[in-house]
């Protein structure tokens, strides 16, 4: 079963874009570009990113 987590490896700020890219198996640059476009054209991208940062859990490190 596939689960959505924030990324530890593809992270610039919170790992949300990296986690979405890993979940949908697409390039992380494409997700970041789409997110940046929502910032410029819709303005809601920042709010959605912050909400996703809170809701999407981080990947648990297995020791």
mmCIF file of the N, C-alpha and C atoms, coordinates in Angstrom:
data_MODEL
# 
_entry.id   MODEL 
# 
loop_
_atom_site.group_PDB 
_atom_site.id 
_atom_site.type_symbol 
_atom_site.label_atom_id 
_atom_site.label_alt_id 
_atom_site.label_comp_id 
_atom_site.label_asym_id 
_atom_site.label_entity_id 
_atom_site.label_seq_id 
_atom_site.pdbx_PDB_ins_code 
_atom_site.Cartn_x 
_atom_site.Cartn_y 
_atom_site.Cartn_z 
_atom_site.occupancy 
_atom_site.B_iso_or_equiv 
_atom_site.pdbx_formal_charge 
_atom_site.auth_seq_id 
_atom_site.auth_comp_id 
_atom_site.auth_asym_id 
_atom_site.auth_atom_id 
_atom_site.pdbx_PDB_model_num 
ATOM 1   N N  . UNK A 1 1  ? 0.834  -1.174 0.000   1.00 0.00 ? 1  UNK A N  1 
ATOM 2   C CA . UNK A 1 1  ? 0.000  0.000  0.000   1.00 0.00 ? 1  UNK A CA 1 
ATOM 3   C C  . UNK A 1 1  ? 0.887  1.248  0.000   1.00 0.00 ? 1  UNK A C  1 
ATOM 4   N N  . UNK A 1 2  ? 0.588  2.144  -0.901  1.00 0.00 ? 2  UNK A N  1 
ATOM 5   C CA . UNK A 1 2  ? 1.371  3.357  -1.069  1.00 0.00 ? 2  UNK A CA 1 
ATOM 6   C C  . UNK A 1 2  ? 0.866  4.438  -0.119  1.00 0.00 ? 2  UNK A C  1 
ATOM 7   N N  . UNK A 1 3  ? 1.804  5.131  0.569   1.00 0.00 ? 3  UNK A N  1 
ATOM 8   C CA . UNK A 1 3  ? 1.435  6.184  1.508   1.00 0.00 ? 3  UNK A CA 1 
ATOM 9   C C  . UNK A 1 3  ? 2.158  7.472  1.144   1.00 0.00 ? 3  UNK A C  1 
ATOM 10  N N  . UNK A 1 4  ? 1.533  8.579  1.443   1.00 0.00 ? 4  UNK A N  1 
ATOM 11  C CA . UNK A 1 4  ? 2.098  9.892  1.168   1.00 0.00 ? 4  UNK A CA 1 
ATOM 12  C C  . UNK A 1 4  ? 2.829  10.402 2.402   1.00 0.00 ? 4  UNK A C  1 
ATOM 13  N N  . UNK A 1 5  ? 4.128  10.693 2.233   1.00 0.00 ? 5  UNK A N  1 
ATOM 14  C CA . UNK A 1 5  ? 4.949  11.244 3.294   1.00 0.00 ? 5  UNK A CA 1 
ATOM 15  C C  . UNK A 1 5  ? 5.732  12.431 2.744   1.00 0.00 ? 5  UNK A C  1 
ATOM 16  N N  . UNK A 1 6  ? 6.171  13.312 3.634   1.00 0.00 ? 6  UNK A N  1 
ATOM 17  C CA . UNK A 1 6  ? 7.104  14.354 3.229   1.00 0.00 ? 6  UNK A CA 1 
ATOM 18  C C  . UNK A 1 6  ? 8.462  13.705 2.995   1.00 0.00 ? 6  UNK A C  1 
ATOM 19  N N  . UNK A 1 7  ? 9.160  14.181 1.987   1.00 0.00 ? 7  UNK A N  1 
ATOM 20  C CA . UNK A 1 7  ? 10.429 13.569 1.609   1.00 0.00 ? 7  UNK A CA 1 
ATOM 21  C C  . UNK A 1 7  ? 11.573 14.024 2.510   1.00 0.00 ? 7  UNK A C  1 
ATOM 22  N N  . UNK A 1 8  ? 12.483 13.100 2.796   1.00 0.00 ? 8  UNK A N  1 
ATOM 23  C CA . UNK A 1 8  ? 13.704 13.436 3.527   1.00 0.00 ? 8  UNK A CA 1 
ATOM 24  C C  . UNK A 1 8  ? 14.836 13.780 2.574   1.00 0.00 ? 8  UNK A C  1 
ATOM 25  N N  . UNK A 1 9  ? 14.817 13.184 1.390   1.00 0.00 ? 9  UNK A N  1 
ATOM 26  C CA . UNK A 1 9  ? 15.936 13.349 0.464   1.00 0.00 ? 9  UNK A CA 1 
ATOM 27  C C  . UNK A 1 9  ? 15.712 14.465 -0.550  1.00 0.00 ? 9  UNK A C  1 
ATOM 28  N N  . UNK A 1 10 ? 14.486 14.671 -0.997  1.00 0.00 ? 10 UNK A N  1 
ATOM 29  C CA . UNK A 1 10 ? 14.173 15.684 -2.009  1.00 0.00 ? 10 UNK A CA 1 
ATOM 30  C C  . UNK A 1 10 ? 13.561 16.912 -1.354  1.00 0.00 ? 10 UNK A C  1 
ATOM 31  N N  . UNK A 1 11 ? 14.179 17.411 -0.321  1.00 0.00 ? 11 UNK A N  1 
ATOM 32  C CA . UNK A 1 11 ? 13.568 18.465 0.457   1.00 0.00 ? 11 UNK A CA 1 
ATOM 33  C C  . UNK A 1 11 ? 14.346 19.765 0.321   1.00 0.00 ? 11 UNK A C  1 
ATOM 34  N N  . UNK A 1 12 ? 13.613 20.848 0.072   1.00 0.00 ? 12 UNK A N  1 
ATOM 35  C CA . UNK A 1 12 ? 14.198 22.184 0.049   1.00 0.00 ? 12 UNK A CA 1 
ATOM 36  C C  . UNK A 1 12 ? 13.708 22.984 1.251   1.00 0.00 ? 12 UNK A C  1 
ATOM 37  N N  . UNK A 1 13 ? 12.418 22.930 1.496   1.00 0.00 ? 13 UNK A N  1 
ATOM 38  C CA . UNK A 1 13 ? 11.846 23.653 2.620   1.00 0.00 ? 13 UNK A CA 1 
ATOM 39  C C  . UNK A 1 13 ? 11.241 22.660 3.621   1.00 0.00 ? 13 UNK A C  1 
ATOM 40  N N  . UNK A 1 14 ? 10.146 22.053 3.243   1.00 0.00 ? 14 UNK A N  1 
ATOM 41  C CA . UNK A 1 14 ? 9.491  21.131 4.162   1.00 0.00 ? 14 UNK A CA 1 
ATOM 42  C C  . UNK A 1 14 ? 9.395  19.718 3.657   1.00 0.00 ? 14 UNK A C  1 
ATOM 43  N N  . UNK A 1 15 ? 9.735  19.482 2.396   1.00 0.00 ? 15 UNK A N  1 
ATOM 44  C CA . UNK A 1 15 ? 9.676  18.147 1.824   1.00 0.00 ? 15 UNK A CA 1 
ATOM 45  C C  . UNK A 1 15 ? 8.331  17.800 1.210   1.00 0.00 ? 15 UNK A C  1 
ATOM 46  N N  . UNK A 1 16 ? 7.428  18.787 1.132   1.00 0.00 ? 16 UNK A N  1 
ATOM 47  C CA . UNK A 1 16 ? 6.094  18.522 0.596   1.00 0.00 ? 16 UNK A CA 1 
ATOM 48  C C  . UNK A 1 16 ? 6.161  18.200 -0.893  1.00 0.00 ? 16 UNK A C  1 
ATOM 49  N N  . UNK A 1 17 ? 6.841  19.022 -1.660  1.00 0.00 ? 17 UNK A N  1 
ATOM 50  C CA . UNK A 1 17 ? 6.943  18.789 -3.115  1.00 0.00 ? 17 UNK A CA 1 
ATOM 51  C C  . UNK A 1 17 ? 7.671  17.479 -3.401  1.00 0.00 ? 17 UNK A C  1 
ATOM 52  N N  . UNK A 1 18 ? 8.727  17.213 -2.657  1.00 0.00 ? 18 UNK A N  1 
ATOM 53  C CA . UNK A 1 18 ? 9.456  15.966 -2.840  1.00 0.00 ? 18 UNK A CA 1 
ATOM 54  C C  . UNK A 1 18 ? 8.603  14.756 -2.512  1.00 0.00 ? 18 UNK A C  1 
ATOM 55  N N  . UNK A 1 19 ? 7.800  14.863 -1.464  1.00 0.00 ? 19 UNK A N  1 
ATOM 56  C CA . UNK A 1 19 ? 6.909  13.763 -1.093  1.00 0.00 ? 19 UNK A CA 1 
ATOM 57  C C  . UNK A 1 19 ? 5.839  13.523 -2.142  1.00 0.00 ? 19 UNK A C  1 
ATOM 58  N N  . UNK A 1 20 ? 5.273  14.602 -2.675  1.00 0.00 ? 20 UNK A N  1 
ATOM 59  C CA . UNK A 1 20 ? 4.267  14.461 -3.728  1.00 0.00 ? 20 UNK A CA 1 
ATOM 60  C C  . UNK A 1 20 ? 4.881  13.850 -4.991  1.00 0.00 ? 20 UNK A C  1 
ATOM 61  N N  . UNK A 1 21 ? 6.101  14.267 -5.319  1.00 0.00 ? 21 UNK A N  1 
ATOM 62  C CA . UNK A 1 21 ? 6.777  13.722 -6.496  1.00 0.00 ? 21 UNK A CA 1 
ATOM 63  C C  . UNK A 1 21 ? 7.060  12.235 -6.331  1.00 0.00 ? 21 UNK A C  1 
ATOM 64  N N  . UNK A 1 22 ? 7.492  11.830 -5.154  1.00 0.00 ? 22 UNK A N  1 
ATOM 65  C CA . UNK A 1 22 ? 7.739  10.410 -4.908  1.00 0.00 ? 22 UNK A CA 1 
ATOM 66  C C  . UNK A 1 22 ? 6.436  9.609  -4.954  1.00 0.00 ? 22 UNK A C  1 
ATOM 67  N N  . UNK A 1 23 ? 5.369  10.166 -4.414  1.00 0.00 ? 23 UNK A N  1 
ATOM 68  C CA . UNK A 1 23 ? 4.081  9.473  -4.384  1.00 0.00 ? 23 UNK A CA 1 
ATOM 69  C C  . UNK A 1 23 ? 3.530  9.253  -5.790  1.00 0.00 ? 23 UNK A C  1 
ATOM 70  N N  . UNK A 1 24 ? 3.592  10.299 -6.633  1.00 0.00 ? 24 UNK A N  1 
ATOM 71  C CA . UNK A 1 24 ? 3.057  10.204 -7.988  1.00 0.00 ? 24 UNK A CA 1 
ATOM 72  C C  . UNK A 1 24 ? 4.093  9.740  -9.009  1.00 0.00 ? 24 UNK A C  1 
ATOM 73  N N  . UNK A 1 25 ? 5.327  9.488  -8.541  1.00 0.00 ? 25 UNK A N  1 
ATOM 74  C CA . UNK A 1 25 ? 6.412  8.991  -9.383  1.00 0.00 ? 25 UNK A CA 1 
ATOM 75  C C  . UNK A 1 25 ? 6.687  9.921  -10.571 1.00 0.00 ? 25 UNK A C  1 
ATOM 76  N N  . UNK A 1 26 ? 6.839  11.226 -10.268 1.00 0.00 ? 26 UNK A N  1 
ATOM 77  C CA . UNK A 1 26 ? 7.193  12.224 -11.271 1.00 0.00 ? 26 UNK A CA 1 
ATOM 78  C C  . UNK A 1 26 ? 8.390  13.016 -10.769 1.00 0.00 ? 26 UNK A C  1 
ATOM 79  N N  . UNK A 1 27 ? 8.954  13.813 -11.644 1.00 0.00 ? 27 UNK A N  1 
ATOM 80  C CA . UNK A 1 27 ? 10.130 14.603 -11.298 1.00 0.00 ? 27 UNK A CA 1 
ATOM 81  C C  . UNK A 1 27 ? 9.763  15.693 -10.300 1.00 0.00 ? 27 UNK A C  1 
ATOM 82  N N  . UNK A 1 28 ? 10.593 15.851 -9.289  1.00 0.00 ? 28 UNK A N  1 
ATOM 83  C CA . UNK A 1 28 ? 10.326 16.834 -8.240  1.00 0.00 ? 28 UNK A CA 1 
ATOM 84  C C  . UNK A 1 28 ? 10.372 18.266 -8.782  1.00 0.00 ? 28 UNK A C  1 
ATOM 85  N N  . UNK A 1 29 ? 11.166 18.505 -9.818  1.00 0.00 ? 29 UNK A N  1 
ATOM 86  C CA . UNK A 1 29 ? 11.235 19.845 -10.406 1.00 0.00 ? 29 UNK A CA 1 
ATOM 87  C C  . UNK A 1 29 ? 9.898  20.253 -11.023 1.00 0.00 ? 29 UNK A C  1 
ATOM 88  N N  . UNK A 1 30 ? 9.194  19.301 -11.590 1.00 0.00 ? 30 UNK A N  1 
ATOM 89  C CA . UNK A 1 30 ? 7.882  19.580 -12.164 1.00 0.00 ? 30 UNK A CA 1 
ATOM 90  C C  . UNK A 1 30 ? 6.886  19.979 -11.077 1.00 0.00 ? 30 UNK A C  1 
ATOM 91  N N  . UNK A 1 31 ? 6.913  19.278 -9.964  1.00 0.00 ? 31 UNK A N  1 
ATOM 92  C CA . UNK A 1 31 ? 6.018  19.604 -8.852  1.00 0.00 ? 31 UNK A CA 1 
ATOM 93  C C  . UNK A 1 31 ? 6.347  20.987 -8.307  1.00 0.00 ? 31 UNK A C  1 
ATOM 94  N N  . UNK A 1 32 ? 7.634  21.286 -8.140  1.00 0.00 ? 32 UNK A N  1 
ATOM 95  C CA . UNK A 1 32 ? 8.029  22.611 -7.637  1.00 0.00 ? 32 UNK A CA 1 
ATOM 96  C C  . UNK A 1 32 ? 7.630  23.719 -8.602  1.00 0.00 ? 32 UNK A C  1 
ATOM 97  N N  . UNK A 1 33 ? 7.754  23.471 -9.891  1.00 0.00 ? 33 UNK A N  1 
ATOM 98  C CA . UNK A 1 33 ? 7.360  24.460 -10.889 1.00 0.00 ? 33 UNK A CA 1 
ATOM 99  C C  . UNK A 1 33 ? 5.858  24.717 -10.838 1.00 0.00 ? 33 UNK A C  1 
ATOM 100 N N  . UNK A 1 34 ? 5.076  23.657 -10.756 1.00 0.00 ? 34 UNK A N  1 
ATOM 101 C CA . UNK A 1 34 ? 3.628  23.817 -10.658 1.00 0.00 ? 34 UNK A CA 1 
ATOM 102 C C  . UNK A 1 34 ? 3.237  24.565 -9.385  1.00 0.00 ? 34 UNK A C  1 
ATOM 103 N N  . UNK A 1 35 ? 3.929  24.272 -8.292  1.00 0.00 ? 35 UNK A N  1 
ATOM 104 C CA . UNK A 1 35 ? 3.636  24.958 -7.039  1.00 0.00 ? 35 UNK A CA 1 
ATOM 105 C C  . UNK A 1 35 ? 3.992  26.440 -7.143  1.00 0.00 ? 35 UNK A C  1 
ATOM 106 N N  . UNK A 1 36 ? 5.105  26.752 -7.779  1.00 0.00 ? 36 UNK A N  1 
ATOM 107 C CA . UNK A 1 36 ? 5.498  28.158 -7.968  1.00 0.00 ? 36 UNK A CA 1 
ATOM 108 C C  . UNK A 1 36 ? 4.488  28.894 -8.848  1.00 0.00 ? 36 UNK A C  1 
ATOM 109 N N  . UNK A 1 37 ? 3.960  28.224 -9.849  1.00 0.00 ? 37 UNK A N  1 
ATOM 110 C CA . UNK A 1 37 ? 2.945  28.853 -10.697 1.00 0.00 ? 37 UNK A CA 1 
ATOM 111 C C  . UNK A 1 37 ? 1.682  29.170 -9.908  1.00 0.00 ? 37 UNK A C  1 
ATOM 112 N N  . UNK A 1 38 ? 1.322  28.318 -8.961  1.00 0.00 ? 38 UNK A N  1 
ATOM 113 C CA . UNK A 1 38 ? 0.147  28.618 -8.139  1.00 0.00 ? 38 UNK A CA 1 
ATOM 114 C C  . UNK A 1 38 ? 0.398  29.827 -7.250  1.00 0.00 ? 38 UNK A C  1 
ATOM 115 N N  . UNK A 1 39 ? 1.640  30.041 -6.866  1.00 0.00 ? 39 UNK A N  1 
ATOM 116 C CA . UNK A 1 39 ? 1.973  31.229 -6.076  1.00 0.00 ? 39 UNK A CA 1 
ATOM 117 C C  . UNK A 1 39 ? 1.768  32.502 -6.884  1.00 0.00 ? 39 UNK A C  1 
ATOM 118 N N  . UNK A 1 40 ? 2.201  32.489 -8.139  1.00 0.00 ? 40 UNK A N  1 
ATOM 119 C CA . UNK A 1 40 ? 2.139  33.693 -8.963  1.00 0.00 ? 40 UNK A CA 1 
ATOM 120 C C  . UNK A 1 40 ? 0.757  33.958 -9.539  1.00 0.00 ? 40 UNK A C  1 
ATOM 121 N N  . UNK A 1 41 ? 0.038  32.907 -9.930  1.00 0.00 ? 41 UNK A N  1 
ATOM 122 C CA . UNK A 1 41 ? -1.224 33.102 -10.622 1.00 0.00 ? 41 UNK A CA 1 
ATOM 123 C C  . UNK A 1 41 ? -2.448 32.971 -9.724  1.00 0.00 ? 41 UNK A C  1 
ATOM 124 N N  . UNK A 1 42 ? -2.359 32.196 -8.687  1.00 0.00 ? 42 UNK A N  1 
ATOM 125 C CA . UNK A 1 42 ? -3.516 32.024 -7.828  1.00 0.00 ? 42 UNK A CA 1 
ATOM 126 C C  . UNK A 1 42 ? -3.342 32.675 -6.472  1.00 0.00 ? 42 UNK A C  1 
ATOM 127 N N  . UNK A 1 43 ? -2.111 32.690 -6.003  1.00 0.00 ? 43 UNK A N  1 
ATOM 128 C CA . UNK A 1 43 ? -1.831 33.259 -4.701  1.00 0.00 ? 43 UNK A CA 1 
ATOM 129 C C  . UNK A 1 43 ? -2.106 32.320 -3.542  1.00 0.00 ? 43 UNK A C  1 
ATOM 130 N N  . UNK A 1 44 ? -2.833 31.256 -3.769  1.00 0.00 ? 44 UNK A N  1 
ATOM 131 C CA . UNK A 1 44 ? -3.190 30.333 -2.697  1.00 0.00 ? 44 UNK A CA 1 
ATOM 132 C C  . UNK A 1 44 ? -2.116 29.263 -2.486  1.00 0.00 ? 44 UNK A C  1 
ATOM 133 N N  . UNK A 1 45 ? -1.098 29.232 -3.333  1.00 0.00 ? 45 UNK A N  1 
ATOM 134 C CA . UNK A 1 45 ? -0.073 28.195 -3.242  1.00 0.00 ? 45 UNK A CA 1 
ATOM 135 C C  . UNK A 1 45 ? 0.647  28.163 -1.911  1.00 0.00 ? 45 UNK A C  1 
ATOM 136 N N  . UNK A 1 46 ? 0.930  29.319 -1.345  1.00 0.00 ? 46 UNK A N  1 
ATOM 137 C CA . UNK A 1 46 ? 1.634  29.370 -0.063  1.00 0.00 ? 46 UNK A CA 1 
ATOM 138 C C  . UNK A 1 46 ? 0.771  28.799 1.056   1.00 0.00 ? 46 UNK A C  1 
ATOM 139 N N  . UNK A 1 47 ? -0.490 29.169 1.082   1.00 0.00 ? 47 UNK A N  1 
ATOM 140 C CA . UNK A 1 47 ? -1.399 28.658 2.104   1.00 0.00 ? 47 UNK A CA 1 
ATOM 141 C C  . UNK A 1 47 ? -1.572 27.146 1.970   1.00 0.00 ? 47 UNK A C  1 
ATOM 142 N N  . UNK A 1 48 ? -1.730 26.664 0.742   1.00 0.00 ? 48 UNK A N  1 
ATOM 143 C CA . UNK A 1 48 ? -1.886 25.230 0.510   1.00 0.00 ? 48 UNK A CA 1 
ATOM 144 C C  . UNK A 1 48 ? -0.619 24.490 0.918   1.00 0.00 ? 48 UNK A C  1 
ATOM 145 N N  . UNK A 1 49 ? 0.560  25.068 0.621   1.00 0.00 ? 49 UNK A N  1 
ATOM 146 C CA . UNK A 1 49 ? 1.829  24.438 0.999   1.00 0.00 ? 49 UNK A CA 1 
ATOM 147 C C  . UNK A 1 49 ? 1.933  24.325 2.520   1.00 0.00 ? 49 UNK A C  1 
ATOM 148 N N  . UNK A 1 50 ? 1.595  25.386 3.225   1.00 0.00 ? 50 UNK A N  1 
ATOM 149 C CA . UNK A 1 50 ? 1.681  25.363 4.684   1.00 0.00 ? 50 UNK A CA 1 
ATOM 150 C C  . UNK A 1 50 ? 0.714  24.347 5.283   1.00 0.00 ? 50 UNK A C  1 
ATOM 151 N N  . UNK A 1 51 ? -0.484 24.259 4.734   1.00 0.00 ? 51 UNK A N  1 
ATOM 152 C CA . UNK A 1 51 ? -1.444 23.266 5.220   1.00 0.00 ? 51 UNK A CA 1 
ATOM 153 C C  . UNK A 1 51 ? -0.946 21.851 4.934   1.00 0.00 ? 51 UNK A C  1 
ATOM 154 N N  . UNK A 1 52 ? -0.394 21.638 3.732   1.00 0.00 ? 52 UNK A N  1 
ATOM 155 C CA . UNK A 1 52 ? 0.147  20.319 3.386   1.00 0.00 ? 52 UNK A CA 1 
ATOM 156 C C  . UNK A 1 52 ? 1.323  19.961 4.282   1.00 0.00 ? 52 UNK A C  1 
ATOM 157 N N  . UNK A 1 53 ? 2.142  20.946 4.632   1.00 0.00 ? 53 UNK A N  1 
ATOM 158 C CA . UNK A 1 53 ? 3.291  20.731 5.509   1.00 0.00 ? 53 UNK A CA 1 
ATOM 159 C C  . UNK A 1 53 ? 2.819  20.230 6.880   1.00 0.00 ? 53 UNK A C  1 
ATOM 160 N N  . UNK A 1 54 ? 1.705  20.753 7.342   1.00 0.00 ? 54 UNK A N  1 
ATOM 161 C CA . UNK A 1 54 ? 1.160  20.357 8.644   1.00 0.00 ? 54 UNK A CA 1 
ATOM 162 C C  . UNK A 1 54 ? 0.482  18.987 8.563   1.00 0.00 ? 54 UNK A C  1 
ATOM 163 N N  . UNK A 1 55 ? -0.254 18.742 7.482   1.00 0.00 ? 55 UNK A N  1 
ATOM 164 C CA . UNK A 1 55 ? -1.070 17.526 7.376   1.00 0.00 ? 55 UNK A CA 1 
ATOM 165 C C  . UNK A 1 55 ? -0.264 16.298 6.983   1.00 0.00 ? 55 UNK A C  1 
ATOM 166 N N  . UNK A 1 56 ? 0.647  16.429 6.016   1.00 0.00 ? 56 UNK A N  1 
ATOM 167 C CA . UNK A 1 56 ? 1.411  15.276 5.519   1.00 0.00 ? 56 UNK A CA 1 
ATOM 168 C C  . UNK A 1 56 ? 2.487  14.918 6.538   1.00 0.00 ? 56 UNK A C  1 
ATOM 169 N N  . UNK A 1 57 ? 2.481  13.701 7.033   1.00 0.00 ? 57 UNK A N  1 
ATOM 170 C CA . UNK A 1 57 ? 3.464  13.324 8.057   1.00 0.00 ? 57 UNK A CA 1 
ATOM 171 C C  . UNK A 1 57 ? 4.851  13.100 7.460   1.00 0.00 ? 57 UNK A C  1 
ATOM 172 N N  . UNK A 1 58 ? 5.888  13.323 8.284   1.00 0.00 ? 58 UNK A N  1 
ATOM 173 C CA . UNK A 1 58 ? 7.246  13.019 7.809   1.00 0.00 ? 58 UNK A CA 1 
ATOM 174 C C  . UNK A 1 58 ? 7.454  11.503 7.776   1.00 0.00 ? 58 UNK A C  1 
ATOM 175 N N  . UNK A 1 59 ? 8.375  11.092 6.925   1.00 0.00 ? 59 UNK A N  1 
ATOM 176 C CA . UNK A 1 59 ? 8.710  9.656  6.862   1.00 0.00 ? 59 UNK A CA 1 
ATOM 177 C C  . UNK A 1 59 ? 9.462  9.291  8.132   1.00 0.00 ? 59 UNK A C  1 
ATOM 178 N N  . UNK A 1 60 ? 9.051  8.201  8.759   1.00 0.00 ? 60 UNK A N  1 
ATOM 179 C CA . UNK A 1 60 ? 9.686  7.749  9.988   1.00 0.00 ? 60 UNK A CA 1 
ATOM 180 C C  . UNK A 1 60 ? 10.997 7.060  9.684   1.00 0.00 ? 60 UNK A C  1 
ATOM 181 N N  . UNK A 1 61 ? 12.034 7.439  10.387  1.00 0.00 ? 61 UNK A N  1 
ATOM 182 C CA . UNK A 1 61 ? 13.343 6.822  10.214  1.00 0.00 ? 61 UNK A CA 1 
ATOM 183 C C  . UNK A 1 61 ? 13.366 5.467  10.944  1.00 0.00 ? 61 UNK A C  1 
ATOM 184 N N  . UNK A 1 62 ? 13.760 4.442  10.228  1.00 0.00 ? 62 UNK A N  1 
ATOM 185 C CA . UNK A 1 62 ? 13.873 3.107  10.832  1.00 0.00 ? 62 UNK A CA 1 
ATOM 186 C C  . UNK A 1 62 ? 15.328 2.903  11.231  1.00 0.00 ? 62 UNK A C  1 
ATOM 187 N N  . UNK A 1 63 ? 15.544 2.675  12.493  1.00 0.00 ? 63 UNK A N  1 
ATOM 188 C CA . UNK A 1 63 ? 16.913 2.531  13.011  1.00 0.00 ? 63 UNK A CA 1 
ATOM 189 C C  . UNK A 1 63 ? 17.268 1.070  13.159  1.00 0.00 ? 63 UNK A C  1 
# 
